[in-house]
Amino acid sequence: MRNILFDNRSSEHLGDMAMWARSQAEDNSEQLARLRRNLRKAREQELTTRQREMVSLYYDQGMTIPQIAEQLGLNRSTVSRTLRRARERLYRFLQYSL
């Protein structure tokens, strides 16, 4: 694969294009706030107790799947499957909330 080198002029042009794109983009802060509210609601209402615990350990506390498995005394595959099912439930809920 070839490496493409940019001279200063083309780099400035790319930076200008990025600034223009940001200035033309719509403000989506309201949609993000609604998504965060719905995500909190979905975590409380849609997930099982076990799924809620593992999601919290994985995403909120930054633990890895092997660490969660060791702490809870489960197989890594069980933790992985539970997290996948939790993500699927959250996705289905959030898909219809926007």
mmCIF file of the C-alpha atoms, coordinates in Angstrom:
data_MODEL
# 
_entry.id   MODEL 
# 
loop_
_atom_site.group_PDB 
_atom_site.id 
_atom_site.type_symbol 
_atom_site.label_atom_id 
_atom_site.label_alt_id 
_atom_site.label_comp_id 
_atom_site.label_asym_id 
_atom_site.label_entity_id 
_atom_site.label_seq_id 
_atom_site.pdbx_PDB_ins_code 
_atom_site.Cartn_x 
_atom_site.Cartn_y 
_atom_site.Cartn_z 
_atom_site.occupancy 
_atom_site.B_iso_or_equiv 
_atom_site.pdbx_formal_charge 
_atom_site.auth_seq_id 
_atom_site.auth_comp_id 
_atom_site.auth_asym_id 
_atom_site.auth_atom_id 
_atom_site.pdbx_PDB_model_num 
ATOM 1  C CA . MET A 1 1  ? 0.000   0.000   0.000  1.00 0.00 ? 1  MET A CA 1 
ATOM 2  C CA . ARG A 1 2  ? 1.345   3.406   -0.878 1.00 0.00 ? 2  ARG A CA 1 
ATOM 3  C CA . ASN A 1 3  ? 1.922   6.115   1.663  1.00 0.00 ? 3  ASN A CA 1 
ATOM 4  C CA . ILE A 1 4  ? 0.490   9.399   0.534  1.00 0.00 ? 4  ILE A CA 1 
ATOM 5  C CA . LEU A 1 5  ? 2.367   12.427  1.744  1.00 0.00 ? 5  LEU A CA 1 
ATOM 6  C CA . PHE A 1 6  ? 0.578   15.732  2.075  1.00 0.00 ? 6  PHE A CA 1 
ATOM 7  C CA . ASP A 1 7  ? 2.370   18.981  1.600  1.00 0.00 ? 7  ASP A CA 1 
ATOM 8  C CA . ASN A 1 8  ? 1.488   21.912  3.851  1.00 0.00 ? 8  ASN A CA 1 
ATOM 9  C CA . ARG A 1 9  ? -1.021  23.295  1.405  1.00 0.00 ? 9  ARG A CA 1 
ATOM 10 C CA . SER A 1 10 ? -3.068  20.121  1.117  1.00 0.00 ? 10 SER A CA 1 
ATOM 11 C CA . SER A 1 11 ? -2.975  19.639  4.904  1.00 0.00 ? 11 SER A CA 1 
ATOM 12 C CA . GLU A 1 12 ? -4.298  23.156  5.385  1.00 0.00 ? 12 GLU A CA 1 
ATOM 13 C CA . HIS A 1 13 ? -7.025  22.401  2.849  1.00 0.00 ? 13 HIS A CA 1 
ATOM 14 C CA . LEU A 1 14 ? -8.063  19.263  4.736  1.00 0.00 ? 14 LEU A CA 1 
ATOM 15 C CA . GLY A 1 15 ? -8.162  21.240  7.986  1.00 0.00 ? 15 GLY A CA 1 
ATOM 16 C CA . ASP A 1 16 ? -10.281 23.914  6.347  1.00 0.00 ? 16 ASP A CA 1 
ATOM 17 C CA . MET A 1 17 ? -12.671 21.263  5.034  1.00 0.00 ? 17 MET A CA 1 
ATOM 18 C CA . ALA A 1 18 ? -12.998 19.728  8.512  1.00 0.00 ? 18 ALA A CA 1 
ATOM 19 C CA . MET A 1 19 ? -13.744 23.140  10.043 1.00 0.00 ? 19 MET A CA 1 
ATOM 20 C CA . TRP A 1 20 ? -16.330 23.833  7.354  1.00 0.00 ? 20 TRP A CA 1 
ATOM 21 C CA . ALA A 1 21 ? -17.988 20.443  7.914  1.00 0.00 ? 21 ALA A CA 1 
ATOM 22 C CA . ARG A 1 22 ? -18.224 21.084  11.690 1.00 0.00 ? 22 ARG A CA 1 
ATOM 23 C CA . SER A 1 23 ? -19.702 24.527  11.136 1.00 0.00 ? 23 SER A CA 1 
ATOM 24 C CA . GLN A 1 24 ? -22.360 23.110  8.792  1.00 0.00 ? 24 GLN A CA 1 
ATOM 25 C CA . ALA A 1 25 ? -23.307 20.178  11.030 1.00 0.00 ? 25 ALA A CA 1 
ATOM 26 C CA . GLU A 1 26 ? -26.551 20.266  12.960 1.00 0.00 ? 26 GLU A CA 1 
ATOM 27 C CA . ASP A 1 27 ? -26.570 20.468  16.745 1.00 0.00 ? 27 ASP A CA 1 
ATOM 28 C CA . ASN A 1 28 ? -27.526 17.042  18.048 1.00 0.00 ? 28 ASN A CA 1 
ATOM 29 C CA . SER A 1 29 ? -27.162 17.759  21.780 1.00 0.00 ? 29 SER A CA 1 
ATOM 30 C CA . GLU A 1 30 ? -30.908 17.340  22.348 1.00 0.00 ? 30 GLU A CA 1 
ATOM 31 C CA . GLN A 1 31 ? -30.892 13.917  20.670 1.00 0.00 ? 31 GLN A CA 1 
ATOM 32 C CA . LEU A 1 32 ? -27.853 12.848  22.706 1.00 0.00 ? 32 LEU A CA 1 
ATOM 33 C CA . ALA A 1 33 ? -29.511 13.949  25.950 1.00 0.00 ? 33 ALA A CA 1 
ATOM 34 C CA . ARG A 1 34 ? -32.654 11.967  25.051 1.00 0.00 ? 34 ARG A CA 1 
ATOM 35 C CA . LEU A 1 35 ? -30.517 8.939   24.186 1.00 0.00 ? 35 LEU A CA 1 
ATOM 36 C CA . ARG A 1 36 ? -28.712 9.123   27.552 1.00 0.00 ? 36 ARG A CA 1 
ATOM 37 C CA . ARG A 1 37 ? -32.028 9.381   29.446 1.00 0.00 ? 37 ARG A CA 1 
ATOM 38 C CA . ASN A 1 38 ? -33.455 6.440   27.540 1.00 0.00 ? 38 ASN A CA 1 
ATOM 39 C CA . LEU A 1 39 ? -30.304 4.405   28.080 1.00 0.00 ? 39 LEU A CA 1 
ATOM 40 C CA . ARG A 1 40 ? -30.564 4.902   31.851 1.00 0.00 ? 40 ARG A CA 1 
ATOM 41 C CA . LYS A 1 41 ? -34.232 3.914   31.738 1.00 0.00 ? 41 LYS A CA 1 
ATOM 42 C CA . ALA A 1 42 ? -33.488 0.858   29.580 1.00 0.00 ? 42 ALA A CA 1 
ATOM 43 C CA . ARG A 1 43 ? -30.720 -0.318  31.909 1.00 0.00 ? 43 ARG A CA 1 
ATOM 44 C CA . GLU A 1 44 ? -33.110 -0.129  34.857 1.00 0.00 ? 44 GLU A CA 1 
ATOM 45 C CA . GLN A 1 45 ? -36.196 -1.606  33.212 1.00 0.00 ? 45 GLN A CA 1 
ATOM 46 C CA . GLU A 1 46 ? -35.103 -3.897  30.379 1.00 0.00 ? 46 GLU A CA 1 
ATOM 47 C CA . LEU A 1 47 ? -32.089 -5.766  31.735 1.00 0.00 ? 47 LEU A CA 1 
ATOM 48 C CA . THR A 1 48 ? -32.122 -8.678  34.131 1.00 0.00 ? 48 THR A CA 1 
ATOM 49 C CA . THR A 1 49 ? -30.324 -8.267  37.448 1.00 0.00 ? 49 THR A CA 1 
ATOM 50 C CA . ARG A 1 50 ? -27.379 -10.324 36.190 1.00 0.00 ? 50 ARG A CA 1 
ATOM 51 C CA . GLN A 1 51 ? -27.158 -8.379  32.927 1.00 0.00 ? 51 GLN A CA 1 
ATOM 52 C CA . ARG A 1 52 ? -27.349 -5.066  34.798 1.00 0.00 ? 52 ARG A CA 1 
ATOM 53 C CA . GLU A 1 53 ? -24.530 -6.149  37.118 1.00 0.00 ? 53 GLU A CA 1 
ATOM 54 C CA . MET A 1 54 ? -22.263 -7.266  34.270 1.00 0.00 ? 54 MET A CA 1 
ATOM 55 C CA . VAL A 1 55 ? -22.959 -4.158  32.178 1.00 0.00 ? 55 VAL A CA 1 
ATOM 56 C CA . SER A 1 56 ? -22.054 -2.030  35.179 1.00 0.00 ? 56 SER A CA 1 
ATOM 57 C CA . LEU A 1 57 ? -18.827 -3.936  35.808 1.00 0.00 ? 57 LEU A CA 1 
ATOM 58 C CA . TYR A 1 58 ? -17.825 -3.891  32.138 1.00 0.00 ? 58 TYR A CA 1 
ATOM 59 C CA . TYR A 1 59 ? -18.786 -0.380  31.049 1.00 0.00 ? 59 TYR A CA 1 
ATOM 60 C CA . ASP A 1 60 ? -18.911 1.658   34.257 1.00 0.00 ? 60 ASP A CA 1 
ATOM 61 C CA . GLN A 1 61 ? -16.019 0.100   36.153 1.00 0.00 ? 61 GLN A CA 1 
ATOM 62 C CA . GLY A 1 62 ? -13.912 -0.854  33.121 1.00 0.00 ? 62 GLY A CA 1 
ATOM 63 C CA . MET A 1 63 ? -13.386 -4.478  34.077 1.00 0.00 ? 63 MET A CA 1 
ATOM 64 C CA . THR A 1 64 ? -12.473 -7.034  31.418 1.00 0.00 ? 64 THR A CA 1 
ATOM 65 C CA . ILE A 1 65 ? -14.501 -10.156 30.708 1.00 0.00 ? 65 ILE A CA 1 
ATOM 66 C CA . PRO A 1 66 ? -11.941 -12.449 32.418 1.00 0.00 ? 66 PRO A CA 1 
ATOM 67 C CA . GLN A 1 67 ? -11.944 -10.185 35.491 1.00 0.00 ? 67 GLN A CA 1 
ATOM 68 C CA . ILE A 1 68 ? -15.742 -10.232 35.678 1.00 0.00 ? 68 ILE A CA 1 
ATOM 69 C CA . ALA A 1 69 ? -15.795 -14.005 35.249 1.00 0.00 ? 69 ALA A CA 1 
ATOM 70 C CA . GLU A 1 70 ? -13.290 -14.460 38.060 1.00 0.00 ? 70 GLU A CA 1 
ATOM 71 C CA . GLN A 1 71 ? -15.104 -12.078 40.397 1.00 0.00 ? 71 GLN A CA 1 
ATOM 72 C CA . LEU A 1 72 ? -18.506 -13.677 39.804 1.00 0.00 ? 72 LEU A CA 1 
ATOM 73 C CA . GLY A 1 73 ? -17.215 -17.253 39.593 1.00 0.00 ? 73 GLY A CA 1 
ATOM 74 C CA . LEU A 1 74 ? -18.466 -17.800 36.046 1.00 0.00 ? 74 LEU A CA 1 
ATOM 75 C CA . ASN A 1 75 ? -16.992 -18.937 32.746 1.00 0.00 ? 75 ASN A CA 1 
ATOM 76 C CA . ARG A 1 76 ? -15.741 -16.213 30.416 1.00 0.00 ? 76 ARG A CA 1 
ATOM 77 C CA . SER A 1 77 ? -18.130 -17.452 27.738 1.00 0.00 ? 77 SER A CA 1 
ATOM 78 C CA . THR A 1 78 ? -21.077 -16.967 30.104 1.00 0.00 ? 78 THR A CA 1 
ATOM 79 C CA . VAL A 1 79 ? -20.039 -13.391 30.791 1.00 0.00 ? 79 VAL A CA 1 
ATOM 80 C CA . SER A 1 80 ? -19.519 -12.719 27.088 1.00 0.00 ? 80 SER A CA 1 
ATOM 81 C CA . ARG A 1 81 ? -22.940 -14.152 26.144 1.00 0.00 ? 81 ARG A CA 1 
ATOM 82 C CA . THR A 1 82 ? -24.678 -12.242 28.930 1.00 0.00 ? 82 THR A CA 1 
ATOM 83 C CA . LEU A 1 83 ? -23.104 -8.958  27.821 1.00 0.00 ? 83 LEU A CA 1 
ATOM 84 C CA . ARG A 1 84 ? -24.041 -9.634  24.201 1.00 0.00 ? 84 ARG A CA 1 
ATOM 85 C CA . ARG A 1 85 ? -27.658 -10.332 25.148 1.00 0.00 ? 85 ARG A CA 1 
ATOM 86 C CA . ALA A 1 86 ? -27.744 -7.186  27.292 1.00 0.00 ? 86 ALA A CA 1 
ATOM 87 C CA . ARG A 1 87 ? -26.439 -5.082  24.397 1.00 0.00 ? 87 ARG A CA 1 
ATOM 88 C CA . GLU A 1 88 ? -29.051 -6.617  22.089 1.00 0.00 ? 88 GLU A CA 1 
ATOM 89 C CA . ARG A 1 89 ? -31.846 -5.809  24.557 1.00 0.00 ? 89 ARG A CA 1 
ATOM 90 C CA . LEU A 1 90 ? -30.606 -2.251  24.973 1.00 0.00 ? 90 LEU A CA 1 
ATOM 91 C CA . TYR A 1 91 ? -30.287 -1.801  21.211 1.00 0.00 ? 91 TYR A CA 1 
ATOM 92 C CA . ARG A 1 92 ? -33.852 -3.032  20.598 1.00 0.00 ? 92 ARG A CA 1 
ATOM 93 C CA . PHE A 1 93 ? -35.221 -0.703  23.275 1.00 0.00 ? 93 PHE A CA 1 
ATOM 94 C CA . LEU A 1 94 ? -33.243 2.323   22.128 1.00 0.00 ? 94 LEU A CA 1 
ATOM 95 C CA . GLN A 1 95 ? -33.968 1.696   18.472 1.00 0.00 ? 95 GLN A CA 1 
ATOM 96 C CA . TYR A 1 96 ? -37.608 2.642   19.016 1.00 0.00 ? 96 TYR A CA 1 
ATOM 97 C CA . SER A 1 97 ? -37.011 5.433   21.507 1.00 0.00 ? 97 SER A CA 1 
ATOM 98 C CA . LEU A 1 98 ? -35.451 7.903   19.074 1.00 0.00 ? 98 LEU A CA 1 
# 
